[in-house]
């Protein structure tokens, strides 16, 4: 019920995130960038998903 989306950023860190033991700062950086994005959603989909 939180309207969450799971996604994968393939090859976004060029192996850096996988080889690093410090994943948390990288995740926080990406999450902040994603929170700033505006994603267009067709009105019918928004209604179906209960967003409006």
Secondary structure, 3 states (H helix, E strand, C coil): CCCCCCCCCCCCCCCHHHHCCCHHHHHHHHHHHHHHCCCCCCHHHHHHCCCC
